[in-house]
Every structure is written in C-alpha cells, then in structure tokens.
C-alpha cells in the first residue's frame, strides 16, 4: 500500500514541474517572437529539456507507477497551460 502515496507524490511533482516547464516554454516563445531569442532562449530550451530528462529518469527508477503518475501530472499541467493560452489569445 505504499505505492499509492508515492504515486500521488509523483503526480504532484509532475504537475508542479509541468507548470514551471510550460511557463518557461511561454517565456522562450516570447523571446523568439520579439527577436530577442539568442542565448537566453536557447538556454531556457536546453534547461527545460534537461530538467525533464532528469525528472522522468528519477521517477522511472522508482518504478512504472510513479513514472506514469508523474507523466499524468505533467500532462495535466500541459492542459492547464493550453487552457490559459487560449483564454489570453
């Protein structure tokens, strides 16, 4: 029964990471669209990808259930980010 709290924690971590990830993605898009991309946009992109690899690698070491829970939280954050972007457009 220890799997349920671990899965919940992984989902929460995935959600929080996803919120930060998609906020950084939005900032990256703003940098590129205002012709100020350059190093900052590239660094943000590489940082986002590296952080995602680290997060999902660590959760994969914990097992399939934590990995899928973290992915579920991440996808929920994606849905929230898309919803917010559609409302602001």
MOSULPE-V257579 format. One record per residue. N is the residue number from 1. PHI is phi in whole degrees, 0 to 359 (* if undefined). NEAR is the number of other ideal C-beta (glycine too) atoms within 8 Angstrom. D_CENTER is the distance of its C-alpha to the mean C-alpha in whole Angstrom. Layout:
n=N phi=PHI near=NEAR d_center=D_CENTER
n=N phi=PHI near=NEAR d_center=D_CENTER
This chain:
n=1 phi=* near=3 d_center=27
n=2 phi=283 near=5 d_center=25
n=3 phi=291 near=8 d_center=22
n=4 phi=296 near=7 d_center=22
n=5 phi=297 near=7 d_center=21
n=6 phi=294 near=12 d_center=19
n=7 phi=294 near=11 d_center=17
n=8 phi=296 near=9 d_center=16
n=9 phi=296 near=9 d_center=15
n=10 phi=295 near=16 d_center=13
n=11 phi=296 near=12 d_center=11
n=12 phi=294 near=9 d_center=11
n=13 phi=297 near=12 d_center=9
n=14 phi=298 near=18 d_center=7
n=15 phi=296 near=12 d_center=7
n=16 phi=295 near=10 d_center=7
n=17 phi=297 near=15 d_center=5
n=18 phi=298 near=15 d_center=3
n=19 phi=298 near=11 d_center=6
n=20 phi=294 near=8 d_center=6
n=21 phi=301 near=13 d_center=4
n=22 phi=283 near=12 d_center=6
n=23 phi=293 near=9 d_center=9
n=24 phi=293 near=11 d_center=9
n=25 phi=296 near=10 d_center=9
n=26 phi=298 near=10 d_center=12
n=27 phi=295 near=9 d_center=14
n=28 phi=298 near=12 d_center=14
n=29 phi=297 near=8 d_center=15
n=30 phi=299 near=8 d_center=18
n=31 phi=297 near=13 d_center=19
n=32 phi=291 near=9 d_center=20
n=33 phi=284 near=6 d_center=21
n=34 phi=260 near=6 d_center=24
n=35 phi=57 near=5 d_center=25
n=36 phi=243 near=7 d_center=23
n=37 phi=304 near=8 d_center=21
n=38 phi=55 near=7 d_center=22
n=39 phi=292 near=5 d_center=21
n=40 phi=297 near=9 d_center=19
n=41 phi=293 near=12 d_center=17
n=42 phi=294 near=9 d_center=17
n=43 phi=296 near=8 d_center=16
n=44 phi=298 near=12 d_center=13
n=45 phi=296 near=9 d_center=12
n=46 phi=296 near=8 d_center=13
n=47 phi=296 near=9 d_center=11
n=48 phi=297 near=12 d_center=8
n=49 phi=294 near=8 d_center=9
n=50 phi=297 near=8 d_center=11
n=51 phi=295 near=10 d_center=8
n=52 phi=295 near=10 d_center=7
n=53 phi=298 near=8 d_center=10
n=54 phi=296 near=8 d_center=11
n=55 phi=300 near=12 d_center=9
n=56 phi=286 near=11 d_center=10
n=57 phi=292 near=8 d_center=13
n=58 phi=294 near=8 d_center=14
n=59 phi=290 near=14 d_center=13
n=60 phi=294 near=8 d_center=16
n=61 phi=293 near=6 d_center=18
n=62 phi=279 near=9 d_center=18
n=63 phi=130 near=9 d_center=19
n=64 phi=290 near=5 d_center=18
n=65 phi=296 near=10 d_center=18
n=66 phi=298 near=13 d_center=15
n=67 phi=296 near=13 d_center=13
n=68 phi=292 near=8 d_center=14
n=69 phi=293 near=14 d_center=13
n=70 phi=297 near=16 d_center=10
n=71 phi=295 near=10 d_center=9
n=72 phi=298 near=10 d_center=11
n=73 phi=297 near=17 d_center=9
n=74 phi=296 near=13 d_center=5
n=75 phi=292 near=9 d_center=8
n=76 phi=295 near=11 d_center=10
n=77 phi=296 near=16 d_center=7
n=78 phi=298 near=10 d_center=8
n=79 phi=299 near=8 d_center=11
n=80 phi=296 near=10 d_center=11
n=81 phi=294 near=14 d_center=10
n=82 phi=294 near=8 d_center=13
n=83 phi=297 near=8 d_center=15
n=84 phi=294 near=8 d_center=15
n=85 phi=293 near=9 d_center=16
n=86 phi=292 near=7 d_center=18
n=87 phi=290 near=6 d_center=20
n=88 phi=276 near=5 d_center=20
n=89 phi=278 near=4 d_center=22
